[in-house]
Amino acid sequence: MKLRLLCVGSADEDTDSSLERNYSFRLESSGLNLSEFQNKVNDVTWYQTTSVVECADLVAKTPWGCCKPLGFLYDSVFRVCQPVPWRGDVEREVQSLSAGTSSLYRWRNTACKAGFEEYQYQSGDLTVTTCLVGNYQDRIYYEMAASRCQDQGAFLASTKTLEKMALLWQLSLGMEPRYFWVGLDDRGTSKVFVWLEDGTVLSPEKTLELFASGEPDHGDKEHCASIRTPVEKLSDRRCVLKHYYFCEMKPGC
């Protein structure tokens, strides 16, 4: 469904094209029930706006911290603007909404290839941008997860800083506790952990910082790193176990 809006002081124009051109939002789906979404997801904030353009402007210009929203829901009848946080559980709720008068506008990433979402996190004084896609459905063993990421021109996600680790925790909020593979292993040389991203070796200092207390314990055939959400640090686990995973790539790749 195409939404058209008459803006004061301008000619009637295609609103969807305007949103994509000026704010990098695209219309993804329409006829959704906003009230149902607000009842299902209780940690979100809605705004009263005069138009879908005002909603897009609000969402685009708001500082969102570690990760910006997936996009926003806009109800053309009640003129309600609802930013939609990018988390696996929230996306599933959006996809399951019944019929209504709202439309979902999704951020059109210009830095990340199709299928990947753009995220930002702090690393010291720097703001780092990366591209991620999470697999929340299929649990697979480490080598297969790494291979699937590689097939997409990506790598099994790294967590080289606590801030980056916190981003992955954020993306899995609202889910039951689960393990995710991280692109770090000591399969080549025991007790020497190497990042799949670039082949660099994890230093002893970073090992203490990033691994949970008592880890890595180098148990029986435990050579592959994982995190357990929502808030646990790294642990080494058997590579043949089946976990969820994130694929990552650098912007512009």
C-alpha positions in Angstrom: 0.0 0.0 0.0 1.3 3.4 -1.0 0.9 6.2 1.5 0.5 9.7 0.1 0.8 12.9 2.2 0.1 16.5 1.4 2.8 18.6 3.1 2.3 22.2 3.9 4.2 24.4 1.5 5.0 21.6 -0.9 3.4 19.8 -3.7 1.8 16.4 -3.2 4.6 13.8 -3.6 5.1 10.1 -3.1 5.8 9.8 0.7 7.5 6.4 0.5 10.0 7.7 -2.1 10.6 10.8 0.0 11.2 8.8 3.2 13.7 6.5 1.4 15.5 9.5 -0.3 15.7 11.8 2.7 15.8 9.4 5.7 16.8 6.0 4.2 13.5 4.3 5.4 11.6 2.0 3.1 8.0 0.7 3.5 8.3 -3.0 4.3 4.7 -4.0 5.2 1.4 -2.4 5.9 -2.0 -3.3 7.5 -0.4 -4.1 10.9 -1.9 -3.8 14.4 0.1 -1.3 16.4 -1.9 -1.7 19.6 -1.2 -5.4 19.6 2.6 -4.7 19.2 2.5 -2.3 22.2 0.7 -4.9 24.3 3.3 -7.6 23.4 6.4 -5.6 23.8 6.3 -3.5 27.0 9.8 -1.9 27.0 9.1 0.5 24.1 8.1 4.2 23.9 5.6 5.6 21.5 5.2 9.2 20.3 2.3 11.3 19.0 3.3 12.9 15.7 1.4 14.8 13.0 2.7 12.8 10.0 4.8 9.8 9.0 7.5 12.2 7.8 7.7 13.7 11.3 7.9 10.2 12.7 10.8 9.4 10.3 12.6 12.6 11.3 12.2 11.9 15.0 13.6 8.3 14.7 16.4 9.4 12.3 17.6 12.2 14.6 17.3 10.6 18.0 20.6 9.3 19.5 19.9 5.6 20.2 23.2 4.6 21.9 24.6 1.2 21.0 22.2 0.2 18.3 19.6 2.1 16.3 16.1 0.8 15.8 15.1 -1.6 13.0 12.7 1.1 11.9 9.3 2.3 13.1 5.6 1.5 13.0 3.4 4.4 12.0 -0.4 4.4 12.5 -2.0 6.7 9.9 -5.3 6.8 11.7 -4.2 7.5 15.3 -0.9 9.3 14.1 1.2 7.3 16.5 4.9 6.8 15.9 6.5 3.6 17.4 10.2 3.0 17.1 10.9 -0.7 16.7 14.1 -1.9 18.5 16.2 -4.4 16.5 16.0 -7.5 18.6 15.2 -11.0 17.6 12.1 -11.3 19.8 10.7 -7.9 18.7 11.1 -8.7 15.0 9.2 -12.0 15.5 6.4 -10.0 17.2 6.2 -7.6 14.3 6.0 -10.5 11.8 3.1 -12.1 13.7 0.9 -9.0 14.1 -2.7 -9.2 13.0 -4.5 -6.7 10.7 -4.6 -3.0 11.6 -3.9 0.5 10.3 -0.1 0.7 10.9 2.8 0.4 8.5 6.3 -0.8 9.2 9.1 1.4 7.8 12.5 -0.3 8.0 15.9 1.4 7.9 17.5 0.9 4.5 21.2 0.3 5.3 23.6 1.9 2.9 26.7 0.6 4.5 25.8 -3.1 4.9 25.0 -5.6 2.2 21.5 -7.0 1.8 20.5 -9.2 4.7 22.8 -7.5 7.2 21.9 -4.8 9.7 24.0 -1.8 10.7 24.9 -1.4 14.3 27.1 0.9 16.3 28.9 0.5 19.6 31.5 2.4 21.6 35.1 1.3 21.8 36.9 3.8 24.0 36.3 7.2 22.5 35.5 5.8 19.1 32.1 4.9 17.7 32.4 1.7 15.7 30.0 0.6 12.9 29.6 -3.0 12.0 27.2 -5.2 10.0 25.5 -8.2 11.7 22.9 -10.8 11.0 21.8 -13.2 13.8 20.7 -16.8 13.4 18.1 -17.4 16.1 16.5 -20.5 14.6 19.0 -23.2 13.8 21.6 -24.5 16.2 24.7 -25.8 14.4 28.2 -26.8 15.3 31.1 -24.3 15.2 32.7 -25.2 11.9 29.4 -25.2 10.1 28.5 -21.8 11.6 31.9 -20.4 10.5 31.4 -21.8 7.0 27.9 -20.4 6.6 29.2 -16.9 7.5 32.1 -17.3 5.1 29.6 -18.3 2.3 28.0 -14.8 2.8 31.4 -13.0 2.6 31.3 -12.6 6.4 32.9 -14.1 9.5 31.6 -15.6 12.7 31.1 -12.5 14.9 34.0 -11.3 17.1 33.7 -9.9 20.6 37.1 -8.3 21.0 35.8 -5.8 23.6 33.2 -5.8 26.4 31.3 -3.1 24.5 31.0 -5.4 21.4 29.9 -8.3 23.7 27.2 -6.1 25.2 25.9 -5.4 21.7 25.3 -9.1 21.1 23.6 -9.3 24.5 21.4 -6.5 23.5 20.4 -8.2 20.3 19.3 -11.3 22.2 17.3 -9.5 24.9 13.9 -11.0 25.6 14.9 -14.5 24.5 15.4 -17.5 26.8 19.1 -18.0 27.8 21.0 -19.5 24.9 24.5 -20.1 23.6 25.9 -18.2 20.6 29.2 -19.2 18.9 31.9 -16.5 18.7 34.6 -16.5 16.1 37.4 -17.5 18.4 39.1 -20.9 18.9 42.3 -22.7 19.8 41.9 -25.5 17.4 45.3 -24.9 15.8 47.3 -24.7 19.0 45.9 -25.6 22.3 45.5 -22.6 24.7 46.3 -20.2 21.9 43.0 -18.6 20.9 42.8 -17.0 17.5 40.1 -14.7 16.0 38.5 -15.9 12.8 38.0 -12.3 11.8 41.7 -11.5 11.1 43.8 -14.3 12.5 45.1 -12.3 15.5 45.9 -14.1 18.8 44.0 -13.3 22.0 46.4 -11.8 24.5 46.5 -13.0 28.1 45.2 -9.7 29.3 42.2 -9.9 27.0 41.6 -13.5 28.0 41.1 -12.3 31.6 38.8 -9.5 30.5 36.6 -11.3 28.0 36.2 -14.8 29.5 34.0 -15.7 32.4 35.6 -16.5 35.8 37.3 -19.9 35.6 37.3 -19.9 31.8 38.7 -21.0 29.5 39.1 -24.2 31.5 40.4 -26.2 28.6 38.1 -29.1 29.3 37.9 -32.2 27.2 38.0 -31.1 23.5 36.8 -27.6 24.5 38.4 -25.5 21.8 35.7 -23.1 20.6 34.4 -19.9 22.3 30.8 -19.0 22.9 28.8 -16.5 24.9 25.6 -17.4 26.8 23.0 -14.7 26.7 21.7 -12.5 28.2 24.8 -11.4 30.2 27.5 -14.1 30.4 31.1 -13.6 29.1 33.0 -16.1 27.0 33.5 -19.8 27.8 35.3 -22.5 25.8 33.1 -25.3 24.7 33.2 -28.5 22.5 33.1 -27.4 18.9 30.7 -30.2 18.0 28.0 -28.8 20.2 25.2 -27.0 18.4 24.6 -23.3 19.1 23.1 -20.2 17.5 25.4 -17.7 15.9 25.9 -14.2 14.5 27.6 -13.5 11.2 29.5 -10.2 10.9 31.1 -8.1 8.1 32.7 -4.7 7.8 30.6 -1.9 6.4 31.0 -1.4 2.7 32.1 -5.0 2.0 
